[in-house]
Amino acid sequence: MKKLLVFTLALVALVSLLLVRAHTEFPDRQLYGVEPLPELAVDAEAMAERLAASIRIPTISHDDRSNFDAEAFLAFHSLLEERFPLIHQVATRQLINDYSLVYRIEGQQAELKPALFMGHMDVVPVDPATAADWTHPPFGGVIEGGVIWGRGAMDDKLTVLALMEAMEMLLAAGETPARTVYFAFGHDEEVGGKDGAREAARYFQQQGISFEFVLDEGGAVTEGMVPGIAAPVAMIGIAEKGYVNLHLTVDAAGGHSSQPPPHTAAGILAAAIVRVEDNPFPADLSAMAPNFAYLGHYYPLPTRLALANTWLLAPLVEQVLLGSRTTAASIRTTTAVTMLEGSSKSNILPTRATAVVNFRILPGDSVASVKQHIESAINDERVSVSVHMANEPSPVSSTESFGFRLLERTIRGSDGAVLVTPYLVQGGTDAKHFVELSDSVYRFMMFRANPVTMKRVHGVDEQISIEDYVEAVRFYHALLSTLAPGDLG
């Protein structure tokens, strides 16, 4: 009886501790008392037409760079010059590798470090298999029903044109930013940015230029995409995963398929692939900790209880997060077997069988640790593992910096109903090339994203409403107008 009483008291104490932590671990971290952004007097139709005109220029990045259309990018440069004359009168413009652009607009306070705003001019191709499924031609730049249609409307001519619109409006009003502003618009982000953004970063390094903060594309204002939270959530990327392609190769004697060995090169490779997939990387909740800290207050009690007590319930939290591909990718280095090649004919034994496995690397892991993990999992000297196309995960930027606080305040000023949170970007952006130039590198673009609209990024019927586009211009205008430390209050 005494043991039962002790057990009951211990259980009550444990449950009480869990509940107390659930109610105290996550204070409300959202900014309040933020003044709404001022309304802008804009010609929305003219702004929409300028974005539509940019969409009509097919600045496509192909994996095969021999298909690069130089004339399209030069036409895009000309469009910016024609449509934004004040910027081109005031700014200095630098060509990077002939096709990427860097603008410099001198600020009022020379003692302040400059800020860098990024975007990219290139877009992905249209899949021939789905070209007929578009409501309007993907490069038609059609405006209909209050919507701007076409490839690049979201990714990422939206950012390029909205930044130019915002700066042009600022200059037209006789104003200049408090600190010097740079725009960097890459021409090959969709294929890694090595000729555009990487060379722009090298240019800045050679000039001895570093930045107070860097803002590139990445997160958005999500709606209906955070389970358990009804409010819209603005996701500010504070880091991005790295990546590496590992090539698995098995060489063998080959010969005729009528006299096969017990295991062909393809069979050995297949067994190796199974071992790779059967040995996923361990989960690590630390990458989600900043996100939990900002949103934990708004989760329903059961979720909040689990997140506030990961010291005890981490296995349960990990199990739930690993149950969804989206959340699983936020807590582990992911493994994706994407390419296979063996013999060129069905009756020929392969002399070489190869596979490509793509990994998106969580901060804390590295290209070297991924390779070591896979070699240990395969544990077969007949399978060679080599590294191709690698990039380390980025450092994690602070949520206490001027840059983050500026973004947070401007988002809340744009719409006080939007919750703000940091998060880990699972894909890659051009920002990865700039982590040596600032310790405050962020990834966010002002557009409304939901499960339906997200399918249009790189997909069919990419589009943005004129209303959302005006909101993006208003957002960037507010950023450019409040670049001094005193502007944050």
Secondary structure, DSSP 4 states (H G I P E B T S, - for coil): -HHHHHHHHHHHHHHHHHHHHHHHSS------SPPPPPP----HHHHHHHHHHHHTS--BPPSSGGG--HHHHHHHHHHHHHH-HHHHHHSEEEEETTTEEEEEE--S-TTSPPEEEEEE--BPPPPTTTGGG-SS-TTS--EETTEEESTTTTTTHHHHHHHHHHHHHHHHTT---SS-EEEEEES-GGGTSTTTHHHHHHHHHHHT---SEEEEEEEEEESS-STT--S-EEEEEEEE-EEEEEEEEEE---EETTS--SS-HHHHHHHHHHHHHTSPPPP-GGGGHHHHHHHGGGS-HHHHHHHHTHHHHHHHHHHHHHTSHHHHHHHS-EEEEEEEE--SSTTEE-SEEEEEEEEEEPTT--HHHHHHHHHHHH--TTSEEEEEEEEPPPPPPPSSSHHHHHHHHHHHHH-TT-EEEEEEESS--GGGGGTTT-S-EEEEEEEEE-HHHHTTTTSTT-EEEHHHHHHHHHHHHHHHH--SGGGG-
